[in-house]
């Protein structure tokens, strides 16, 4: 029992699962009085040297007094955390609050001594670094701002834990001890260190699942058929390079092998190390299998079994128990209800999935939350990868099922530095941590293309099997935020494959200028129109006529690629008359040989019912040795069936780095599909160029951040969830340099006249009732009232039209310079974070949804692009002879609002409407602000896995 001095409630929210450096998991939790035996057992397994480093003297065992001190905490001034695996301690950390003289103290003292102890068997796994992140977060929560640690000079490992953390620190040496002091406020460097460690750990955890040295399939049937027997066959048929085991507790004791694979009744019976277990048993038997795997040291699980959260509340609880059990043993899970995983690398050749055929190896990584969509993706890439695009195929494939543990975020971490993956394709039905996903997507997209299609876009909820926070943002807003992060957002599986095949083996275009050439004038015109619809800049199509030969195509493509006014080429082709296979092979070789001479520009082919050309384009990328000579001045003439014996030169991949893969020309059955894929590549290339110079968040001398904080604290003291009044709104916005035109209430005509005299004529009279606010089209606004007579007449008209003044809520406001009415909004979404939005006020934003969005904090480049991103942006830049407005002033307003929301997360919503942007300057005529306690931000805390 806790003593009276240990009266604080157990802080369950400090419990967390973390991924360690080697990809395994551990659970971090507070140490309690019930942990005495675990602590003693843990200490007995620590080496004498580690004990010496911890206590600065030989300390073979803990006394009863030590055990009491290390297990009794008040969770405020004395806190201890333990990292556990399988329920047993592998490391501990504690802090004790101290005063200025170094003696024990209570708040308001803001310094604490911190000390670690890690079992020798678990040193080097990053356990201490993870514990430091968590104990620092706990300390900040309890008002501690600084840690002090005393370390022996020979304890280099622990000194490195502190110095590598990235915190601002001081170091001194006295009496033979190194004293380190460091502030706990996160810095840019500490966050960068944390994110880098997170990436390495999560990537390694996925690598353990995709690159195992041995696999056990649990649930293999004794007779042919069934999921387990099928998966076992898929693994062996793919030629897996490691060891494979078949497991079923119903196997006869004398059964030694099945389908040529060693057979065992339990994972415990396998004498060798098992890296990955594929679980196919019914859900009610999975806990026993997980326990066996955990006790045997299995590193990860792929759970194909169904009957979990997708089946209802009982299954959801079963899924939670599954994740908790697996993590307690340090294992990660793909699934449950998963389709499986595939790795086509020659060093692995793993097909631990329900796919009966191993896909062609290639440079495309696939992730699907749906098994059905995963099948469709593999099928389409298999068909097209062997035809129109040569040997473009899959590097790795993950179908996460209910994504109870391993998610798309984890796979992105793996793909980021996977040398075998050039393009990432993802089908997502839910995004469990949008803030983290956008952060990882931005980093990944800066290195390699990331193409995403999102299912369940309009259902308003995630699929039943997915446990995720629900965003309040519309799908269009989420799409805009993903595009801001460099994600190539497409709407269909077809578009996902089309874009992926182009990006996998063609360079990124340098701009939107497109040359079109082919042997069909009509197909060329269709392509031209499609380019215009995608916002590209097509050159006039070049019609080679139906009589064009392969040599004509070669010459035309060579000329187009050499033209400095063109950034990409679309070749259109229709069938000819005669020996189709020979003509197709000749055309394919002509296009390939022309394209290899100018490797920096992408080439696409639009074909109509040209199966032969598809096959020939595949053959034209062959790397087989050349067997025959070619007469000078003629194009090589390949065999109509066998692949061309003509090597292709290595070409740059999408990231511009050279590799040894051949250049493959993607072909499409419709102009619209080819051009849509090209359009996405053009936009992505533009994003890559802009991302290289991301902009900055400007500093403004007139921003009073501390004054705003004091005002917010005072206002929130009134209650939770507060919509500010007019005066408080103006005061808060004013601390960030946002001036709102005064609007004086006018409950009577006399009050309106008095207000106008205070403000000065001309004035505007507005009804602010909810059904009339910002609705000038309904007649609730009267402008340019030059004197008292006009004002009184307008007041009477409004009352006659819409009702009594108390229903209208009229206000008087001084007229602002004429301009374009716009709206600026900022909102904090519980899942995505703070979002800044901009559009034109009125029908453009309300009826057409013409709003643009950016994640906060917004840089100067973001603000400029935000203003230009809406479809009605030309109205701001002098459309049809109108005067352009002051967009720099508008961009500055956006930056100031972004700063306010970013600096003060208690500001959960801001609306500025209308913001009238004139030729010089702007006027904010209406504003509303809502305050609330800020939502928790899991992106700024220590590394954790989603809670279960």
Residue, then its C-alpha position, 0 to 999 in steps of 0.5 A: x500500500x502507498x503511504x500517506x506521503x505517497x498519496x498521489x494517484x497512479x499516473x496510468x497515462x505515463x504507461x507507453x509501449x516503445x520501439x527500441x533501436x533493434x526493432x523490438x518493443x518494450x513497455x515503459x511504466x511507473x514503478x510501484x510498491x508491487x514491484x519489489x520482487x521484480x526490482x530485486x530480480x532485475x538488480x541480480x541480473x545486472x553486472x558488478x561493473x554496471x552496479x559500480x557505475x550506478x552507485x560509484x562503489x561496489x554494490x552487490x545487492x539492494x538492501x530492504x531500505x533501498x528496495x523501499x526507496x526505489x519502489x515508493x514514489x509520490x509521482x511528483x517529487x520522486x518518480x521511477x519508471x521501468x522498461x519491461x519485456x515479458x513483465x520483467x524489468x530490463x531497465x529503470x530510471x528515477x528522478x528526485x526533485x532537489x533544491x538549489x543546495x542539492x537536497x531533496x525539495x518540493x515545488x516550486x523547485x524545478x531541478x531534479x537528479x536523474x539516474x539510470x540502470x540498464x541490464x547488460x543484456x539489453x544495453x545497446x538497444x536504445x533503452x536508456x534513450x527511450x527512458x530519458x525521453x519519457x522521464x523528461x516528459x514526466x518531469x516537465x508535466x510535474x514542473x521540473x525544467x532541468x535535470x542534473x546527472x552525475x556520471x563516472x568518467x569511464x561510463x561513456x555509454x551513459x554520458x553519450x545517452x545524455x550528450x546525444x539527446x540534443x538538450x541544451x546542457x552544461x558539463x563540469x568535472x569535480x571530485x572525479x565525477x562528471x556533472x551534466x546539467x541540461x534543460x528539458x525544454x525540447x529544442x530543434x536538435x532534441x526533436x531532430x534526434x528523437x525523430x531520427x531515433x524513431x525512424x531507425x527503430x520503426x524501420x528496423x521493426x518493419x525490417x524484422x518482419x520483411x527480412x526474416x531469417x526463418x519463418x514458422x507458419x502456425x496453423x498448417x493443416x494436415x491435409x491440402x487446402x486451408x489458409x495455413x497450408x496455402x501460405x506454407x506453399x506460397x512461401x516455399x514456391x517463392x523460394x524463400x532463402x531462409x528456414x521454414x517450419x510448419x506448426x500445428x498442435x494437432x500434428x501426430x507426434x511422429x510427423x517429421x515434415x509436411x510438404x518437405x518442410x519440418x513439422x512441429x506441434x509447437x513453436x517451442x519444439x523448434x530448436x533454432x531461432x524463429x524470426x517471424x511467425x505467420x499465424x493462421x489459427x482461429x482467433x480463440x487459439x491465437x493467445x496461446x500461439x502468441x505466448x509460445x512465440x514470445x517465450x521462444x523469442x520470435x521477433x514478429x507476427x503476421x496474423x492472418x486470422x480474422x474475428x477481431x475488431x472487424x467483427x464487432x465489440x467483442x472482437x475489438x476487445x480481443x484485438x486489444x488483448x492481442x496487441x497488449x500480449x504481443x508487445x509484452x514480449x517485445x513483438x510487433x504485429x502485422x494484422x490481424x485480419x491481414x493478407x500478408x507480406x511479400x519481399x521480392x529481394x533475391x536475398x529474401x524471396x518471401x511470400x508470406x501472404x495469401x497471394x498464390x503467385x510471387x509478384x515480379x521483383x521491381x522498385x515499387x513498394x505497396x501498402x494496403x489496409x484492405x486485403x481485397x485492394x491489395x489483391x487488386x494492386x498486385x494483380x494490376x502490377x503483375x499484368x502491366x509489369x510484364x507488359x507495357x512497362x517491362x520488368x517494373x514490379x514490386x519490392x515489398x508488399x504489406x497488407x496490414x488488415x486491421x492495422x492494430x499495430x504496424x501501420x502505414x507510418x511504420x512502413x513509410x519509415x522502412x521505405x524511406x531508406x530502403x535501397x530497393x524501393x524507389x516509389x511508394x504506393x499506399x491504399x489507406x482507409x484511415x490515418x491513425x496519426x495524421x500529424x505523424x503521417x504528414x511529417x513522415x510523408x514530407x520527409x519521404x516525398x523529398x527522397x522518393x515519390x509517395x502516391x496515396x489513394x484513400x478509401x472510405x473518403x465520404x463515409x465519415x468514419x474509419x472501417x470497423x476494424x480500425x481504431x483511430x481518432x476521427x478528424x473533423x476536417x472534410x476530405x478535401x481539406x485532408x487531401x490538400x494537407x497531404x499534397x502540401x506534404x508532397x503526397x501525390x493524391x489520386x482518387x482510384x486504384x487505376x490512377x495509383x498504378x498509372x502514376x506509380x509505373x511512370x514514376x518508377x522508371x522515368x525521370x521527373x519532368x522539369x516543367x509542364x511543357x509537353x510535346x505530343x507526336x504520333x501517327x493519329x491526328x485524332x489521338x494527338x488532339x485528344x492528348x492535347x485536350x487532356x493536357x490542357x485539362x490537367x493544367x499542362x502546357x502542350x505544344x501543337x501535336x505532331x502528326x506523323x500520319x498512319x504511314x509513319x515507320x519506326x524510323x520516323x518515330x525515332x527521328x520525331x522523338x529524338x527531335x522532341x527530346x532535344x527541344x529545349x521548349x519541351x519537358x516531357x513527350x507523349x507518343x501516341x500510336x495506333x495499329x498498323x497494317x501487316x506483320x503487327x508483332x514485327x512492327x510493334x517490336x521495331x517501334x518499341x526499339x525505336x522509342x527506346x533508342x531515342x529516349x536513351x539519348x536524352x535521359x533527363x526527360x520522361x517519355x510516355x506512350x498512349x496506345x490503342x489496342x496494341x498488345x504487341x507494342x506492350x510486349x515489345x516495350x517490355x522486350x526493349x528494356x532487356x539487359x541480355x547481351x547483344x547477339x547480332x550486328x546492326x547495319x549502319x544507318x538503320x534501326x535494330x530489328x528485333x525478333x518478334x517473340x524473343x526479348x531484344x538482345x540490346x542492353x539499355x543504359x542505366x538511367x537516373x531514378x525519380x530522385x535523380x540518382x543513377x542506378x543499374x536498372x533499364x529505362x522503361x517506357x510506360x504505356x497507357x490505353x487512354x490519353x487521359x490516363x497517361x496525361x493524368x499520371x504525367x500531370x501528377x509527376x509535374x506537380x510532384x516535381x514542382x513540389x520537390x523543387x520548392x521543398x528544397x527551399x522551404x521558406x521561413x516563419x518571419x519574425x514581427x517586432x510588434x508581436x507581444x507573445x507574452x501579453x497574449x499568453x497573459x490575456x489567454x490565461x485570464x480569459x480561460x480562468x472564466x471557464x472551459x470552451x470560451x467564445x470571446x466577445x468583441x472587445x476581447x477578440x480585438x485585444x487578443x488579435x491586436x497582440x499579434x498585429x491584427x487590427x479589427x475595424x471597430x463595430x459598435x452595437x446599435x440597438x436603436x436608431x439613435x444609438x446607430x447615429x451616435x456610433x456613426x458620429x463616433x466612428x465618422x461617416x461614411x459608415x456601414x450598417x450590418x445585421x449580425x443575427x446568425x441567419x443574416x451574418x455575412x449575407x449581403x445578398x439577403x439585404x442585411x447590409x447597407x453600405x456607404x451611408x454618408x450622413x444621419x438621414x441615410x443611416x436612419x432610413x437604412x435602419x428603418x428599412x432593415x427593421x421593416x424587412x427582417x424584424x425588430x432590432x433585438x432580432x437583427x443585432x445591428x452594428x455600425x462600422x466605418x467604411x473600409x476601402x473597396x476591394x476583394x472580400x476574403x475569409x481567413x480561418x484557423x482551426x485545431x483539429x484533434x487528429x490533424x493539428x492546426x490548419x490555416x484556411x483561406x478563400x474568397x468570402x461568400x459563394x466561392x467558399x460557401x457554395x463551391x468550397x473554394x478554400x485552400x489549406x495549410x498546416x500551421x506553422x505557415x512559412x512565407x512560401x506557404x502563405x504565398x502559395x495559399x493565396x494562389x491555390x484557390x480557383x478564384x485567385x485570379x480575382x486578386x491579381x487583376x482578372x479581366x482588367x480589374x486592379x490587383x489587390x495588396x496580396x503581400x498584406x494578405x500574406x502577412x495577415x496569414x502569417x500573423x494568424x498562423x503564428x498566433x495559433x502556433x504559439x498559443x494552442x489554447x486558441x482553437x478557432x479563429x475566423x476573420x470574415x470579411x477581410x477586404x483586401x484593397x489595392x493598398x492594405x486590407x481591412x478586417x471587418x469581422x472576427x471571432x475567436x474561441x479558446x479552450x484548453x489545448x488538445x494533447x499533442x502526441x507529436x511533441x511528446x516522447x516516442x510511443x506506439x499507439x495505446x491499446 
